Amino acid sequence: MNICLKGEKVVLRDIRPEDLDTLYYWHYEAEDREHLNWNGPYKPLEPMTLEEYRQLPKHREALALAGTDKPRTELIIEIDGELKGSVGRYWVSEVTNWFEIGIVIYDSRYWSNGYGSEAFQMWIDYLFTHMDTVRLGIGTWSGNERMIRLAARCGMIEEARVRKARIVRGEYYDAIKMGILREEWEARRAVKQGG
Protein backbone atom coordinates (compact mmCIF):
# COMPACT_ATOMS: atom_id res chain seq x y z
CA MET A 1 0.00 0.00 0.00
CA ASN A 2 1.53 3.29 -1.09
CA ILE A 3 1.02 6.38 1.06
CA CYS A 4 -0.10 9.58 -0.63
CA LEU A 5 -1.87 12.06 1.66
CA LYS A 6 -3.17 15.18 -0.06
CA GLY A 7 -3.76 18.43 1.77
CA GLU A 8 -4.69 21.83 0.42
CA LYS A 9 -1.05 22.95 0.03
CA VAL A 10 1.12 19.87 0.43
CA VAL A 11 1.26 16.18 -0.36
CA LEU A 12 2.87 13.65 1.98
CA ARG A 13 4.02 10.54 0.16
CA ASP A 14 6.32 7.55 0.40
CA ILE A 15 9.98 8.07 -0.29
CA ARG A 16 11.27 6.73 -3.63
CA PRO A 17 14.84 5.74 -4.59
CA GLU A 18 15.14 8.75 -6.93
CA ASP A 19 14.31 11.08 -4.00
CA LEU A 20 17.69 10.34 -2.43
CA ASP A 21 19.47 12.37 -5.11
CA THR A 22 17.21 15.36 -4.39
CA LEU A 23 17.66 15.01 -0.63
CA TYR A 24 21.42 14.87 -1.13
CA TYR A 25 21.20 18.04 -3.22
CA TRP A 26 19.37 19.90 -0.44
CA HIS A 27 21.91 18.78 2.16
CA TYR A 28 25.15 19.18 0.23
CA GLU A 29 24.78 21.16 -2.97
CA ALA A 30 21.93 23.68 -2.79
CA GLU A 31 22.73 27.34 -2.23
CA ASP A 32 19.75 27.51 0.16
CA ARG A 33 20.82 25.30 3.06
CA GLU A 34 19.50 27.50 5.85
CA HIS A 35 17.42 24.54 7.07
CA LEU A 36 20.61 22.93 8.37
CA ASN A 37 20.87 25.68 10.98
CA TRP A 38 17.47 24.71 12.42
CA ASN A 39 16.83 21.06 11.68
CA GLY A 40 20.05 19.59 12.98
CA PRO A 41 22.36 22.07 14.67
CA TYR A 42 23.39 19.53 17.29
CA LYS A 43 26.25 18.08 15.26
CA PRO A 44 27.93 19.13 12.03
CA LEU A 45 26.82 17.58 8.76
CA GLU A 46 29.30 14.83 7.96
CA PRO A 47 30.74 15.04 4.44
CA MET A 48 29.83 12.08 2.25
CA THR A 49 29.41 11.08 -1.34
CA LEU A 50 26.05 10.62 -3.00
CA GLU A 51 26.54 6.85 -2.94
CA GLU A 52 27.32 6.89 0.80
CA TYR A 53 24.23 9.05 1.37
CA ARG A 54 22.05 6.59 -0.55
CA GLN A 55 23.25 3.77 1.71
CA LEU A 56 22.44 5.42 5.05
CA PRO A 57 20.44 3.02 7.26
CA LYS A 58 17.61 5.53 7.74
CA HIS A 59 17.10 5.72 3.96
CA ARG A 60 17.21 1.96 3.52
CA GLU A 61 14.64 1.57 6.32
CA ALA A 62 12.29 4.20 4.86
CA LEU A 63 12.53 2.70 1.37
CA ALA A 64 11.88 -0.81 2.73
CA LEU A 65 8.67 0.38 4.42
CA ALA A 66 7.32 2.11 1.29
CA GLY A 67 4.53 0.09 -0.28
CA THR A 68 3.96 -2.03 2.85
CA ASP A 69 1.16 -1.81 5.40
CA LYS A 70 3.61 -0.87 8.19
CA PRO A 71 3.71 2.64 9.69
CA ARG A 72 6.28 4.84 7.99
CA THR A 73 9.37 6.35 9.58
CA GLU A 74 9.55 9.12 6.97
CA LEU A 75 7.39 10.70 4.31
CA ILE A 76 8.33 13.20 1.63
CA ILE A 77 6.70 16.64 1.53
CA GLU A 78 5.78 17.68 -2.01
CA ILE A 79 4.74 21.23 -2.84
CA ASP A 80 3.60 21.99 -6.37
CA GLY A 81 4.80 18.54 -7.44
CA GLU A 82 8.37 18.98 -6.16
CA LEU A 83 10.19 17.51 -3.18
CA LYS A 84 10.52 20.38 -0.70
CA GLY A 85 10.85 18.60 2.64
CA SER A 86 10.23 15.57 4.78
CA VAL A 87 8.60 14.48 8.01
CA GLY A 88 9.98 11.72 10.17
CA ARG A 89 9.93 9.87 13.45
CA TYR A 90 12.59 8.23 15.57
CA TRP A 91 12.54 6.04 18.64
CA VAL A 92 13.38 7.38 22.05
CA SER A 93 12.34 4.11 23.74
CA GLU A 94 10.81 1.11 22.01
CA VAL A 95 10.00 -0.42 25.42
CA THR A 96 7.61 2.41 26.27
CA ASN A 97 6.56 3.01 22.64
CA TRP A 98 7.97 6.54 22.86
CA PHE A 99 9.19 8.28 19.77
CA GLU A 100 9.61 11.84 18.64
CA ILE A 101 8.69 13.42 15.34
CA GLY A 102 10.18 16.12 13.19
CA ILE A 103 9.78 18.13 10.02
CA VAL A 104 12.12 19.95 7.70
CA ILE A 105 11.25 22.07 4.70
CA TYR A 106 14.44 22.51 2.73
CA ASP A 107 13.36 25.37 0.49
CA SER A 108 13.14 28.44 2.75
CA ARG A 109 10.67 30.12 0.36
CA TYR A 110 8.06 27.75 1.84
CA TRP A 111 8.75 28.47 5.51
CA SER A 112 5.59 30.55 5.85
CA ASN A 113 2.02 30.57 4.54
CA GLY A 114 1.04 27.36 6.33
CA TYR A 115 2.99 24.72 4.39
CA GLY A 116 4.77 23.38 7.46
CA SER A 117 1.68 23.53 9.66
CA GLU A 118 -0.37 21.53 7.20
CA ALA A 119 2.36 18.93 6.64
CA PHE A 120 3.03 18.50 10.37
CA GLN A 121 -0.67 18.16 11.21
CA MET A 122 -1.10 15.56 8.46
CA TRP A 123 1.92 13.65 9.85
CA ILE A 124 0.54 13.71 13.41
CA ASP A 125 -2.85 12.53 12.17
CA TYR A 126 -1.25 9.74 10.12
CA LEU A 127 0.82 8.50 13.08
CA PHE A 128 -2.05 8.52 15.57
CA THR A 129 -4.19 6.67 13.01
CA HIS A 130 -1.59 4.03 12.15
CA MET A 131 0.34 3.53 15.39
CA ASP A 132 -0.60 2.37 18.85
CA THR A 133 0.93 5.24 20.76
CA VAL A 134 -0.53 7.52 23.42
CA ARG A 135 1.73 10.53 22.81
CA LEU A 136 3.63 12.29 20.06
CA GLY A 137 6.30 14.83 20.82
CA ILE A 138 9.28 16.84 19.68
CA GLY A 139 12.63 17.63 21.18
CA THR A 140 14.20 20.96 20.25
CA TRP A 141 16.21 23.87 21.59
CA SER A 142 14.92 27.19 22.91
CA GLY A 143 16.41 29.14 20.03
CA ASN A 144 14.33 27.22 17.48
CA GLU A 145 11.32 29.48 17.89
CA ARG A 146 9.85 28.50 14.51
CA MET A 147 9.60 24.82 15.55
CA ILE A 148 8.21 25.73 18.97
CA ARG A 149 5.47 27.85 17.34
CA LEU A 150 4.68 25.08 14.84
CA ALA A 151 4.36 22.49 17.61
CA ALA A 152 2.09 24.83 19.60
CA ARG A 153 -0.13 25.42 16.53
CA CYS A 154 -0.54 21.65 16.33
CA GLY A 155 -1.70 21.50 19.96
CA MET A 156 1.57 20.44 21.58
CA ILE A 157 2.37 21.87 24.99
CA GLU A 158 5.71 22.31 26.69
CA GLU A 159 6.28 19.28 28.89
CA ALA A 160 9.86 19.81 30.01
CA ARG A 161 12.65 22.34 29.88
CA VAL A 162 16.20 21.71 30.95
CA ARG A 163 18.01 24.98 31.30
CA LYS A 164 21.24 25.53 29.33
CA ALA A 165 21.40 21.86 28.30
CA ARG A 166 21.99 22.27 24.54
CA ILE A 167 24.97 23.84 22.84
CA VAL A 168 24.16 25.22 19.42
CA ARG A 169 26.89 26.99 17.44
CA GLY A 170 28.89 27.54 20.63
CA GLU A 171 26.04 29.00 22.74
CA TYR A 172 23.96 27.39 25.46
CA TYR A 173 20.19 26.99 25.00
CA ASP A 174 17.47 25.25 26.96
CA ALA A 175 16.46 21.76 25.85
CA ILE A 176 12.70 21.68 25.25
CA LYS A 177 10.24 18.79 25.06
CA MET A 178 6.74 19.40 23.72
CA GLY A 179 4.00 16.87 23.14
CA ILE A 180 0.37 16.04 22.60
CA LEU A 181 -1.62 13.06 23.86
CA ARG A 182 -3.85 10.99 21.59
CA GLU A 183 -7.00 12.08 23.44
CA GLU A 184 -6.00 15.74 23.08
CA TRP A 185 -5.42 15.29 19.34
CA GLU A 186 -8.74 13.50 18.88
CA ALA A 187 -10.58 16.25 20.81
CA ARG A 188 -8.98 18.91 18.56
CA ARG A 189 -9.96 16.95 15.45
CA ALA A 190 -13.54 16.56 16.68
CA VAL A 191 -13.81 20.33 17.23
CA LYS A 192 -12.47 21.01 13.71
CA GLN A 193 -14.96 18.55 12.24
CA GLY A 194 -17.79 20.20 14.14
CA GLY A 195 -18.62 17.40 16.51
N, C-alpha and C positions, 0 to 999 in steps of 0.2 A: 504494500500500500504506500503510494507516494504522498507526501505531505505538500499541500499547496493551499495556504490560508490567505484569503484575499480581504484586505481592508479597503477603506476609502482611498488611502494614500500609498500604502505599502503592501507588498506580498511577502509572506514568509514561506519558504520552500526548502525542500531537502537540498543538501549540498551535492554537487556533481563533481566528477574528477576535473573537468575543465575549469571549475571555480578556483582551484588551487593556484593556477597561474595568476588570476586576478587578485586573489588575496595576497599572494607574494608581491605583486605590483604595489598594492596599497601599503604594505609593510616596508618594502625595501627600495622601491623605485619612484613612487609618486612624489611630485613636488609638495603636495598637500599631505603631510604626515603629522599634522597637529594632533590627531587622535591618539598618537603614541604618548603624548604628554598627559593624557587623562585616563586612557584605558589601562595602561600597564606601567605606571611610573615606578613600580616597586623594584624592578631590576632592569638593567639595560637590555635592549634587543640584541640577541646574539647574532652575529653575522653567519649567514649560511647560503648555500647555493639553492637554486630553485629545486633541484632534485632532492636535496636534504629536506627542504621545506615540505615537499610532497610526501615524504616518508615519516613525518612527525606522527607519533602515536595518536594524538588527538584527531588528526585528519583521517587516519586509517579507521579509527573507531566511528567517527561521524559518517564516513562513506559506507562502512559495513552496516550501519543501522538504516540507511536510506533504502526505502522500498520494503522494509519489514513492518511488522505490527508493533515493534518495540518503541517505547518513548525515546525521542531524539535527545542527543546531547548538544546539538547545534543546528540552527536553521539559518539560511541566508536571507538577508533583507534585500528585496528588489524594490527599486523606485524607478518608475518609468521604464521598466524592462531591463534595468541594469543593476548589477550587484553593487550595492552601496554600503552594506554593513552585514552584521551577523548578531544573533542572540545565542547564548549558550548557558550551560549549567555545569557545575562541577561538584563533586562530593566533598563535604566536610567530614561526615561520618556515615558510612554505610550501615553501621549497627543501629543508629538512631534514625536512619532515613533522612538525614539532614544534608541538604545541598544548597548552594548559593547560585544565583543567576546573574547574568550580565548582558550588556548590550554595547555594541560599538558601531557607530556610523562613521565610515572612513572619510567620506566626502563632506567637508565642513560646511558646504553650501546647504546641506540638509539638516543642520543642527537646530533649526527652529521650525516654526510652522507646523508642529505636531507630528512629524514623521517618527521621531523616537518614542513619543508617548504612545502612539498607536501600535508600533511594533512591540514595545515592551508589554503593553496590556494584552495583546494577542498572544505573546509568549507565556505570560502568567496564566491566561485562560487555558491555553493548550496544556500546560504542565499540570494544572489542577484537574483538568479533565482526564488526562492520560496517566497520571501517576498517583499512587497511594501515599500522599504526603500531607501533613497537617499544616505545614508552614513553608513559605518561600521567602528568601531574604537576599540581601546584598551585603557585601563588605566593601567599604570604601574609606577614603581619607577626608578629613574635614575641609580640605582645600578644593575638593571636587564638588563644588556647589551645584553644577549642572546635574550630576548624577543624583545628588541628594534631593533636588527639586523634582526630578523625574520620578524617583521612588515615591516621594510624598504624593505626587499627582496620581499615582497608581494605588494609593491607599496604604502604603507602607509607613510604619511609624518607627521612630528611633527606639531601639531596644537596648543598646549599650554604647558607651563611649569610653574609650581608654585614652586618657590624656597623654599627649606627646608620645604616642607609641609607634608612629609611622614616620620614617624619614623619606622625604620626597625631594629630589634634587638638592640634597644637603640641608634641608630644613625640617624641623619636627612639626608633625600634624597629629591631631587626634585620630585614632582608629574608630570607625563608626560602623555599627551593625544596624540595619533597618530590616523590617520584615512585615509580612501580612499572613494571618491565619486563614485557612480554607473557609471557615464560617464567615469571616470578615469579607473575603472576596465574594462569596456567594451572596451575602447581604447587599453589597455594592451592586452586583450584577442584577439582582432582583429589583433594586430601586431604579436602575437605568432602563430595565425592561418594563417598568411600570407596575410591578406587582411584587 
